[in-house]
Every structure is written in structure tokens, then in C-alpha cells.
Amino acid sequence: MRQAVVLESGCGESDFNCYVGCILSTPFLGWVTMNSELSTQLDSALSAGDLLQSSFDNIQELLGSSENPVYESSVAELAAASEWTELNNRFFKKLAFGTGGLRGRSIGEIVTNAERGSAGPEERPEHPCVGTSSLNFYNLTRATLGLVRQLKKSFTGEGKPSLALARDTRYFGKAFADCVTKVAVENGVDVYIFPIPRSTPHLSFAVRHLNTTSGIVLTASHNPPHDNGYKVYGSDGAQIVEPEASQIIAEVSEVKGETYDVLPAEEQGSVTELGAEMDEAYMARLESLLLDPEMVQSQSDLKIVFTNIHGTGGTIAPQMLRRLGFHCDTVAAQDTEDGAFPTVKSPNPENAEALQMGIDQAEASDADIVIGTDPDCDRMGVVVRNGEGKMTLLTGNQIGSLMAYYRLLKFTEKGIVNDSNRENAIVVKTFVTTELQTAIADSFKVGVVNTLTGFKYIGAKLRKYESEIPADLRADYRNLPDEATRDLRLAHSKFFVFGGEESYGYLGADFLRDKDGNGAVVMFAEVAAYAKSRGITPVELLDQLYCEHGVYLEGQHAETLAGADGAAQIQTLAQSYIDSPPSEIDGAKVTRVRDFANEDHTDEEGDLIPKEKMIFVDLEDGRAFAVRPSGTEPKIKYYIYYRPDKGDDGVLIPEQLESAKAIAQESFESLKAAIVADMRSRLG
């Protein structure tokens, strides 16, 4: 096995320079043969079945291809303590691109002394989690080398390939950004970097605004503090999809270890820092999302409490609200950018707990709504007052439905969408997002397209719509004002009215190509102002939609199965629904099962849908559920739906609404219980 550096003393730094120093320049006493005891322990654990073959192989590859002493010390420490579960969790696989790129733990469930370094017990470890399934310098280097090599292969422009780079507030963010920058620049790629935390949608915008070849954002979205991630964007500003994803993955798989030959100085890339001018360019575009400025100004007494939950949302969202005439206060205790997210159990704005400090502040100040964004500000959650003044948490499906309705209403009222072009207006949503949005779009005679889960698929639709505009008319597309691009799409392609997914991600324009928490804040604040202008609350506006279209009720059950064993269970469980789909559940016969893993499906525009391990089950009484493994978390997700019976017209008078809601809730809960019971039996 490999040899290792014997360090004279521990490194007290906490950034990427420490990592480079440990490998390249730390004084050492000499090379020694790797501890044979560790080799024996690993062999014995493999023979005993304690260590997976994949874990064994990945440990060998990591230790055999790196000179970082933290790697060997951490593996040796865990092996000496017989922490085979931890080693399997760290090494059972290599990180691969999912719905959100690379994502994994940057802090292990067990932190080794080598990783802890000079940090205290309550502090962030000095070094990131060692492992091939973890997000660390090893995987960042390999991923960036693979990306850079693919960019250089496919690049046809003048000069060098380029990428925009951003990070959120998570642990190791700056060190990881330094690592990515160094690898890219030394391999001949120009880097445009946000030197301080910025949101994921801001990165997507920057790729398009700067016309870079690619983009990277370092984030794990709303995952726990111990995670971090690496999302890759194409030149259109959207997350990579096929075939680009497979091309990059193929290049990454060819990278052996984390060492590389540095290009001569004259062939290396350059680094450009992005600052206030990029913020202003983004905010100028966000202004175009407001559809009725005069109405908003008339509702200046609407009070908003905003929280970024220690993430990046505080940079742009509060400024935008105030700039557009909204009254906005922030939660001071959560304004700090902090990867520990110290005031919440989880930095996920879909949970009431994460918004509780905002709710308390709203109650004290008599504010109308609370808005929160996750750490990288691509998701948004809201709490609003109902008709009785009680603070009410809305679901992602409800938020998206309200925004889709309002935007369709305003575009129609203004005559922008009319009978002559209505067929060219479109709402894009995921299969697992509420069908209420379909009913709303149908009422405006506007089409709906469904995509797989993952906003990259909505981004791919936007790329298609742009490409369908005649080439001579879209030559300067990215620099045209939004009104001009809208007219082009209405005339020649598809005008994207709104897009979203049930997991609190929304987009209202195509000047960027990922879900946009900043834009969602603007759009929902306008919805709240509109409701207030009519003397009602957003909850009452939603009730009006239910009266018009029928009650739609959606929810989830997510089963967390962590680690190597959990990953295997998730795949086995998901496969069981493909091999043995239910024929009846909760007393209702199954009328249709769509297997997206093995069957060919096309969307409403005739485009072939990529294969994904998901099944969607429709029941004869109108209810439905879907099952899919998460692409970003160690979970298998169940999406559960109560929908009006297709035989009904869906119309309710207000006096019928509460009864209809109660029936829907009871039926939904019954189906959920049956699905969970069936899942338990499949798990054994």
C-alpha cells in the first residue's frame, strides 16, 4: 500500500491553504511504509463481512492516490476502533451527480482526531470528512478536474473556457471554493468568483449574464449542517442534464487521485471577483417580476417579516422588497450567515420550526406574512394569516398554485396573454406537483407541461423554448429586456408564465434557469398584496381557488435510511414497486401505474422523458401516490394526493368548503396510513 508523510506538527489553519500545505509543504521527518496493522485490519474486516467490498476498494484507491496524511490517520483511527459502519458509510460509493449534483457529508457522524485537528469539541473540524462518499477536497478536486477536461474538449469559442463560482454559508465553503478555483485556474479555465456567499439563483444568473461556459455552486441546499454539495451548471445557466452529465461523469471517472500537472503560467486561467455590479444586474432583472407596481404601492401597509435562516437570502431579498415598496423587517437573530444554523433544528423553510422566530416576531409586530429562504436561497416557505388572523403555514403546492394563478390572471388582464397567443403560453411543473395548477392553467386555457423531479428539467424546457426562436431574432437574447424576450417567445415559441415544484422551488422568468428564492419572495409578496387589496388573506384566496376547482390536498412521507445499509434498502424498496406494483390500496383499485424507470413516456409536448426510478400510481377514486428515491438525501419519498373525482365539476359553494376539506383530509390520511403500512411490509 501507499506511503505517507509523517507530520512534525498539526496544522492550525482552517482553510484550503492548510490542506495544500499538509500535502505539499509541511515539514516532515521522511517517508514511512503505511501501517501494516491497518492493512491487516482492513483485510480481516473484509473477510468477516464487516467491510463492504466497495468500501475496501475505495479505501485502497483513496489511500493509494493521495499524500494527505489526514486520510490515512482517519481511516486507521476508525479501523482501530472497529467503526466499520462509519467506514462503510464513508466509502461504500463514490459521489455521483444526482438531481442536485454532488452532495454528501463534509463532517462525519464520527469525527476522527485527525479531522478534528486543533478545533474544539463544539467547533467545526479543521478538516472535512475523509471518504469517497463525502464532500471533501478529494472529491472536489476529482469533480473539478473532470469538469475542466470536458469543458476544454467541448469548448469552441475564443480564449479559454470559463466558469462562474458561488458558495452559500455552509461549513468549509470558502476552503472548498479556493480548492475549485485553484484546480480550474491551474488547468486553463478562467474563474469568475463571488468572494463572499451568494445564492444559487444568483449563480445561475451570473452564468447567463457573463456568458461563461459553465458554473458551480457549493451548497447542500436545506440539508443538515454536516452536509455540503457541488452543483454544476451548463452555459445556459441551468443544471446539467444529459448528455452533458454523462460526459462529465465519464471524465471524472478517469481521474485517478487528486494530483495533476499544473499548466505553465501563460496557459493558466485568470480569476475575476464579482461584486456589487453583479448584485445590481440581478436585482434589476428581479424588478421585472412585479406585474402590478401600482397595486403594490397602494398596499404599503402590508407588513412582511423575512428570515434568511442564516443563509444567503439576506443579501438580496430584503433589499428587493423594500426597493419595490414593501414594508419588510428581518429576524435579527437569524441575519447572521452561519453554517451551524444555530437557531433552528433544520434550515428548511418548509418546516414551521425553522420559521418560528419569524412567526413570533410577526405576532409581536402584527405583521401579515412571514417569508423564509433556505441556506442557498433557492427555496422559499411562507406563513400567512388566515381569515381569523391565525398564522398558517402553506405547503409548497399551495404557494406555487397561488403564484401561478396570480401570474396567469395578471398576464391575461393586461392582454399580454390573449386569444391570439394563448396556445403559446405555458406553465411547467413536475409530475409530483399538485394537479391544482393544471386545473388553474386549464381555466385560463393555457397549457401545462410536466417534468421529472429536479429543476434541471424545467431549465431544459426553458433552453428548448429559447432555441425555438429563429436564430437571427435571438442573437442577443440574454441582453434583451424581459418584455422583448416574452414577445419573441409568444410569437415563435413558448412563453414561460411560471414554473415550480412541490418542494418549495419556483421560477417566474427565464433570465435565470434554476429555482429562485429571491424571485419567489418578490412574487409571493405581490400575491399577498393582491389578496390584501381585495380585503382577504392568501388563505382565503386559496379557498376561492378550491371553490372553483375542487379541493386538492397533497403531502409526503419521507423514510430516511442513512448510510451504506440504508442506500441498499432504498434501492431495494424502490425496485419492489417496479417489480410488484400494488393492484389495490386503501380499498381503491389501481387504475394506472406509470413506471418511469423501464417504460418510455413522453411529456405533453411529445418530448421523451429521461428514465428515473419512480412510479406513479393512480387510483379509481381520483387519489394517487408516487414513489421515488431522493437524489440529494438518504431518503425514499412518497408523494400522496387527494384530488376531486374526475366525474365532478369541482365547483363548490363557500358553505360546502369546510365539509369538502374534512372529507379530503380524512381520505388523504387513510391513504397515507395504507401506503406507510405497505412500505413497512415491503421493508420486512
LOSEFI-221292 format. One record per residue (C-alpha): residue in one letter; x negated, y, z. Coordinates in steps of 0.1 Angstrom, whole numbers, padded with zeros to 4 digits, always signed. Each point is the difference from the previous one (the first is absolute). Example, Ala and Ser with C-alpha at 12.3 -4.5 7.8 and 13.67 -1.06 7.14 Angstrom:
a-0123-0045+0078 s-0014+0034-0007 
//
This chain:
m+0000+0000+0000 r-0009+0037-0003 q-0026+0019+0021 a+0010+0030+0021 v-0016+0032+0013 v-0008+0001+0037 l+0009+0035+0012 e-0022+0018+0025 s+0030+0019+0014 g+0037+0006-0007 c+0013+0027-0022 g+0018+0028+0018 e+0016+0016-0031 s+0035-0008-0010 d+0002+0007-0037 f-0012-0015-0033 n-0035+0014+0005 c-0003-0023+0029 y+0010-0030-0022 v-0025+0009-0027 g-0027+0006+0026 c+0006-0033+0017 i-0006-0017-0034 l-0026+0021-0016 s-0020+0021+0025 t+0003-0011+0036 p-0034-0010+0015 f-0002-0038+0004 l-0024-0025+0014 g+0001-0023-0030 w+0020-0026-0018 v+0010-0031+0018 t+0018-0031-0011 m+0037+0001+0008 n+0010-0017+0032 s+0002-0037-0008 e+0024-0004+0030 l+0026+0021-0019 s-0004-0021-0031 t+0005-0032+0021 q+0031+0016+0017 l+0016+0009-0033 d-0007-0035-0015 s+0015-0017+0031 a+0031+0023+0000 l+0006-0008-0036 s-0003-0037+0006 a+0023+0002+0029 g+0026+0019-0019 d-0003+0031+0022 l-0014+0020-0029 l+0017+0001-0034 q-0021-0009-0030 s+0008+0034-0015 s-0011+0017+0032 f-0032-0020+0000 d-0008+0009-0036 n+0008+0037+0004 i-0022+0002+0031 q-0028-0016-0019 e+0004+0024-0029 l+0002+0031+0023 l-0031-0009+0021 g-0019-0012-0031 s+0005+0032-0019 s-0004+0028+0026 e-0028+0013+0021 n+0023+0017+0026 p-0009-0015+0034 v+0035+0008+0014 y+0015-0026-0023 e-0021-0029+0013 s+0001+0011+0036 s+0038+0002-0001 v+0005-0034-0016 a-0025-0015+0025 e+0018+0016+0030 l+0034-0013-0011 a-0014-0035-0008 a-0017-0002+0033 a+0033+0007+0017 s+0018-0025-0022 e+0023+0027-0012 w+0008-0019-0032 t+0035+0015-0004 e-0016+0034-0001 l-0026-0011-0025 n+0026-0016-0022 n+0021+0032+0001 r-0030+0020-0011 f-0013-0024-0027 f+0028-0022-0013 k+0003+0021-0031 k-0016+0029-0019 l+0021+0031-0002 a+0019+0003-0033 f+0021+0027-0016 g+0037-0002+0011 t+0029+0025-0002 g-0023+0025+0018 g-0035-0010-0012 l-0023-0013+0027 r+0012+0001+0036 g-0014-0017+0031 r-0012+0004+0035 s-0029+0024+0006 i+0001-0009+0037 g+0002-0036+0009 e+0024-0016+0024 i-0031-0009+0019 v-0028+0027-0001 t-0034-0014+0002 n-0028+0017+0019 a-0019+0006-0032 e+0030+0017-0015 r+0007+0020+0032 g-0036+0013+0000 s-0003+0031+0021 a+0038+0007+0001 g+0019-0002+0033 p+0028-0025+0006 e+0027+0024-0009 e-0018+0016-0029 r-0001-0010-0037 p-0027-0026-0005 e-0032+0012-0015 h+0002-0024-0029 p+0030-0013-0020 c+0013-0036+0003 v-0023-0025-0016 g+0017-0024-0024 t+0009-0006-0036 s+0037+0006+0007 s-0007+0032+0019 l-0002+0036-0013 n-0037+0008+0006 f-0031+0013-0019 y-0006-0034-0016 n+0034-0002-0016 l+0001+0038-0008 t-0034-0004-0018 r+0011-0030-0019 a+0033+0015-0010 t-0016+0033-0011 l-0027-0018-0020 g+0026-0020-0018 l+0022+0031-0007 v-0030+0020-0012 r-0012-0027-0023 q+0035-0003-0015 l+0003+0038-0004 k-0033+0001-0018 k+0010-0029-0023 s+0033+0016-0010 f-0011+0037+0000 t+0002+0017-0034 g-0002+0037+0008 e-0028+0024+0002 g-0024+0002+0030 k+0005-0025+0028 p+0030-0018+0015 s+0014+0018+0030 l+0022-0007+0030 a+0019+0020+0026 l-0004-0012+0036 a+0021+0007+0031 r+0005-0014+0034 d+0025+0002+0028 t-0007+0004+0037 r-0007-0037+0008 y-0030-0014+0017 f-0032-0002-0021 g+0016+0023-0026 k-0030+0023-0005 a-0025-0028+0002 f+0019-0020-0026 a+0004+0030-0023 d-0038+0006+0003 c-0006-0036-0010 v+0023+0001-0030 t-0015+0033-0011 k-0036-0013+0003 v+0008-0031-0020 a+0018+0018-0028 v-0025+0028-0004 e-0030-0023+0001 n+0016-0020-0028 g+0008+0028-0023 v+0035+0013+0009 d+0009+0036+0009 v+0020+0003+0032 y+0025+0027+0009 i+0005-0004+0038 f+0023+0015+0026 p-0025+0005+0028 i+0027+0001+0026 p+0031-0022+0003 r+0026+0004-0028 s+0032-0019-0008 t+0004-0028-0025 p+0023+0020-0023 h-0025+0028+0000 l-0026-0024-0013 s+0024-0012-0027 f+0006+0036-0010 a-0038+0007+0000 v-0006-0028-0025 r+0024+0015-0024 h-0009+0036+0006 l-0038-0007-0005 n+0005-0026-0027 t-0023-0024+0019 t-0005-0036-0013 s+0012-0015+0033 g+0008+0007+0036 i-0004-0015+0034 v+0017+0007+0033 l-0011-0016+0032 t+0031-0008+0021 a+0020-0027+0015 s+0032+0021-0001 h+0021-0007+0031 n-0019-0031+0011 p-0013-0002+0036 p-0032+0019+0009 h-0023-0030-0004 d+0007-0001-0038 n-0014+0020-0029 g+0003-0004-0037 y-0012+0009-0035 k+0025+0009-0028 v-0011+0004-0036 y+0017+0023-0025 g-0002+0001-0038 s-0006+0031-0021 d+0038+0007+0000 g+0000+0004+0038 a+0019-0032+0007 q-0012-0030+0019 i-0016-0025-0023 v+0022-0027-0016 e-0008-0028-0025 p-0021-0004-0020 e-0022+0026+0017 a+0003-0017+0034 s-0012-0034-0012 q-0029+0016-0019 i-0012+0018+0031 i+0005-0032+0021 a-0021-0019-0025 e-0028+0025+0003 v+0002-0001+0038 s-0002-0038+0000 e-0033+0002-0019 v-0015+0022+0027 k-0023-0021+0022 g-0006+0018+0033 e-0003+0037+0006 t-0034+0009-0015 y-0004+0016-0034 d-0025+0017-0022 v+0002+0038+0004 l-0001+0019-0033 p-0026+0026-0007 a+0009+0034+0013 e+0009+0014-0034 e+0024-0028-0007 q+0018+0003+0034 g+0034+0017+0005 s+0007+0032+0017 v+0021+0009+0031 t+0026+0028+0000 e+0019+0009+0031 l+0037+0009-0003 g+0014+0027+0022 a+0026+0027+0002 e+0004+0004-0038 m+0012-0036-0003 d+0024+0005+0029 e+0015+0030-0017 a+0004-0017-0033 y+0018-0029+0016 m+0023+0023+0020 a+0008+0021-0031 r+0013-0032-0016 l+0019-0010+0032 e+0020+0032-0003 s+0016-0013-0032 l+0018-0027+0020 l+0023+0026+0016 l+0032+0001-0022 d+0020+0027+0017 p-0022+0027+0016 e+0029+0024+0006 m+0020-0026+0019 v-0031-0008+0021 q-0005+0037+0009 s+0036+0002+0010 q-0006-0028+0026 s-0029+0016+0017 d+0014-0010+0034 l-0006-0037-0008 k-0026-0011+0026 i-0025-0027-0009 v-0025-0018+0024 f-0028-0016-0020 t-0026-0024+0012 n-0030-0015-0019 i-0005-0027+0027 h-0037+0008+0002 g-0004-0005-0038 t-0005+0022-0031 g+0036+0013-0004 g-0007+0031+0021 t-0023+0015-0026 i+0027+0007-0027 a+0035-0009+0012 p+0006+0027+0026 q-0016+0026-0022 m+0023-0009-0029 l+0031+0001+0022 r-0008+0035+0013 r-0011+0011-0035 l+0034-0010-0014 g+0020+0018+0028 f+0007-0028+0024 h-0004+0004+0038 c-0026-0026+0010 d-0016-0008+0034 t-0025-0028+0005 v-0006-0023+0029 a-0032+0014+0014 a-0011-0031+0019 q+0001-0020-0033 d-0016+0027-0022 t-0035-0013+0007 e-0014-0023-0027 d-0009-0031+0020 g-0005-0036-0013 a+0010-0014+0034 f+0035+0015-0004 p+0000+0004+0037 t+0036+0012+0006 v+0018-0028-0018 k+0001-0038+0000 s-0001+0000-0038 p-0005+0029-0024 n+0030-0011-0021 p+0027+0027-0005 e+0027-0026-0007 n+0000-0007+0038 a+0018+0022+0024 e-0028-0004+0025 a-0025+0016-0023 l+0023+0030-0003 q+0011+0002+0037 m-0022+0030+0009 g+0015+0018-0030 i+0035-0010+0011 d-0006+0013+0035 q-0013+0033-0013 a+0031+0002-0024 e+0023-0006+0030 a-0017+0027+0020 s+0000+0026-0029 d+0033-0010-0015 a-0016-0009-0033 d+0020-0016-0027 i-0024-0026-0013 v-0033-0017+0008 i-0023-0010-0029 g-0031-0022+0004 t-0026-0013-0024 d-0024-0029+0004 p-0038+0003+0002 d-0006+0004-0037 c+0032+0019-0006 d+0015-0022-0027 r+0030-0010+0021 m+0025+0021+0018 g+0026-0008+0027 v+0027+0023+0013 v+0024+0004+0030 v+0030+0022-0005 r+0030+0011+0020 n+0034-0017-0007 g+0033+0017+0002 e+0001-0003+0038 g-0035+0015+0002 k-0017-0032+0009 m-0035-0006-0014 t+0002-0029-0025 l-0028-0019-0017 l+0006-0005-0037 t-0014-0030-0019 g-0022+0003-0031 n+0029-0011-0021 q+0023+0027+0014 i-0026+0027-0004 g-0007-0010-0036 s+0037-0002-0008 l+0006+0035+0013 m-0029+0015-0020 a+0010-0019-0032 y+0035+0013+0003 y-0010+0036+0007 r-0024+0001-0029 l+0024-0015-0024 l+0027+0024+0012 k-0022+0031-0005 f-0015-0010-0033 t+0036-0006-0013 e+0014+0032+0015 k-0028+0020-0016 g+0007-0017-0034 i-0036-0013-0002 v+0015-0036-0001 n+0031+0002-0023 d+0020-0022-0023 s-0024+0005-0029 n-0031-0013+0019 r+0014-0020+0029 e-0011-0033-0015 n-0036+0013+0003 a+0002+0006+0038 i-0011-0028+0023 v-0002-0010+0036 v-0027-0025+0008 k+0001-0022+0031 t-0013-0034+0011 f+0021-0031+0000 v+0002-0001+0038 t+0012+0036+0002 t+0037+0006+0007 e+0026-0004-0028 l+0017+0031+0013 q-0025+0019-0021 t+0012-0019-0031 a+0036+0009+0009 i-0009+0036+0004 a-0019+0001-0033 d+0029-0017-0018 s+0024+0027+0012 f-0022+0025-0017 k-0003-0023-0031 v-0037-0001+0005 g-0021-0032-0004 v-0019-0019+0027 v-0031-0022-0005 n-0011-0025+0026 t-0037-0009+0006 l-0019-0023+0023 t-0010+0012+0034 g-0029+0023+0000 f+0000+0036-0012 k-0026-0009-0026 y+0028-0015-0021 i+0020+0033+0002 g-0033+0017-0010 a-0003-0024-0030 k+0035+0011-0011 l-0010+0036+0001 r-0030-0007-0021 k+0022-0017-0025 y+0024+0029-0002 e-0029+0024-0005 s-0015-0021-0028 e+0034-0001-0019 i-0002+0038-0006 p-0015+0006-0034 a-0038+0004+0003 d-0001+0035-0015 l+0025+0012+0026 r-0017-0015+0030 a-0035+0010-0007 d+0000+0025+0029 y+0027-0018+0020 r-0017+0002+0034 n-0005+0038-0002 l+0036+0008-0011 p+0024+0013+0026 d+0025-0025+0013 e+0029+0015-0020 a-0019-0005-0032 t-0009-0037+0007 r+0036-0006+0011 d+0013+0013-0033 l-0024-0022-0019 r+0011-0031+0019 l+0037+0008-0004 a-0005+0005-0038 h-0024-0029-0007 s-0003-0024+0029 k+0015-0004+0035 f+0003+0028+0025 f-0009-0014+0034 v+0027+0015+0024 f-0011-0018+0031 g-0018-0032+0011 g-0004-0018+0032 e-0002-0032+0020 e+0017-0010+0032 s-0032+0001+0020 y+0002+0038+0003 g-0018+0009-0032 y+0014+0026-0024 l-0010+0021-0031 g+0019+0028-0017 a-0023+0010-0029 d-0028-0014-0021 f-0028+0024+0006 l-0014-0027+0022 r+0005-0038-0001 d+0004-0013+0035 k+0026+0003+0028 d-0004+0035+0014 g+0008+0008+0036 n-0007+0037-0005 g+0025+0001-0029 a+0025-0021+0019 v-0001+0025+0029 v+0009+0028-0024 m+0027-0020-0017 f+0017-0012+0032 a-0002+0034+0016 e+0020+0013-0030 v+0026-0028+0005 a+0004+0010+0036 a+0004+0037-0010 y+0026-0010-0026 a+0020-0020+0026 k-0002+0029+0024 s+0012+0024-0027 r+0031-0022-0002 g+0005+0000+0037 i-0009-0037+0004 t-0030-0020+0011 p-0021-0024-0022 v+0018-0029+0018 e+0033+0013-0010 l-0012+0005-0036 l-0011-0036+0000 d+0035-0010+0013 q+0015+0019-0030 l-0021-0022-0023 y+0012-0031+0018 c+0036+0011-0005 e-0006+0005-0037 h-0020-0032-0006 g+0007-0023+0029 v-0022-0009+0030 y-0035-0013-0008 l-0020-0013+0030 e-0036-0012-0002 g-0026-0012+0024 q-0031-0022+0004 h-0014-0028+0019 a-0038-0001-0001 e-0018-0031+0014 t-0036+0008+0010 l-0024-0030-0004 a-0035+0013+0004 g-0034-0014-0007 a-0010-0030-0021 d+0026-0023+0013 g+0027+0027-0004 a-0010+0006-0036 a+0004-0036-0008 q+0034-0001+0017 i+0012+0030-0020 q-0010-0015-0033 t+0016-0034+0010 l+0032+0017+0012 a+0002+0022-0032 q-0005-0031-0022 s+0028-0019+0019 y+0026+0025-0013 i-0013-0006-0036 d+0000-0038+0004 s+0032-0003+0020 p+0022+0032-0003 p+0031+0000+0021 s+0033-0010-0016 e+0021+0015+0028 i-0007+0022+0029 d+0022+0015+0027 g+0031-0016-0015 a-0005+0016-0034 k-0010-0018-0032 v-0031+0011-0018 t+0009+0012-0035 r-0034+0010-0013 v-0036-0006+0009 r-0027+0021-0018 d-0035-0015+0003 f-0024+0027-0009 a-0030-0022+0005 n+0008-0026-0027 e+0028+0014-0022 d-0003+0027-0026 h+0021+0030+0008 t+0004+0033-0019 d+0011+0033+0014 e+0028+0023-0012 e-0022+0013-0027 g-0010-0034-0013 d-0036+0001+0015 l-0013-0032+0013 i-0003+0000+0038 p-0034-0012+0014 k+0000-0033+0019 e+0003+0004+0038 k+0008-0025+0028 m+0035+0013+0007 i+0035-0015-0002 f+0032+0020+0000 v+0032-0018+0011 d+0035+0012-0008 l+0030-0013+0019 e+0035-0003-0013 d+0014+0025+0025 g-0023+0028-0012 r-0027-0004+0026 a-0036-0008-0009 f-0035-0004+0013 a-0035-0001-0013 v-0032-0016+0013 r-0036+0010-0008 p-0034+0000+0017 s-0012+0034+0008 g-0029+0012-0022 t-0015+0022+0028 e+0008-0017+0033 p-0001-0035+0015 k+0038-0003-0003 i+0027-0017-0020 k+0029+0024-0006 y+0037-0007-0003 y+0021+0027-0015 i+0037-0004+0008 y+0030+0017-0016 y+0036+0006+0006 r+0017+0014-0031 p+0036+0007-0010 d+0017-0029-0017 k-0002+0004-0037 g+0037-0004-0003 d+0007+0031+0020 d-0002+0035-0014 g-0020+0010+0031 v+0021+0031+0007 l+0009+0007+0036 i+0020+0027+0017 p-0018+0015+0030 e+0024-0018+0025 q-0012-0033-0014 l-0037+0007+0003 e-0007-0010+0036 s+0019-0033-0004 a-0019-0007-0032 k-0033+0008+0017 a+0008-0024+0029 i+0009-0028-0025 a-0033+0006-0019 q-0020+0000+0032 e+0015-0033+0013 s-0005-0017-0034 f-0035+0013-0003 e-0010-0012+0034 s+0015-0034-0006 l-0020-0004-0033 k-0032+0012+0017 a+0004-0026+0028 a+0006-0027-0025 i-0031+0010-0020 v-0022+0000+0030 a+0013-0034+0012 d-0007-0014-0035 m-0035+0015+0001 r-0007-0016+0034 s+0010-0034-0013 r-0022+0004-0031 l-0029+0009+0023 g+0007-0031+0020 
//
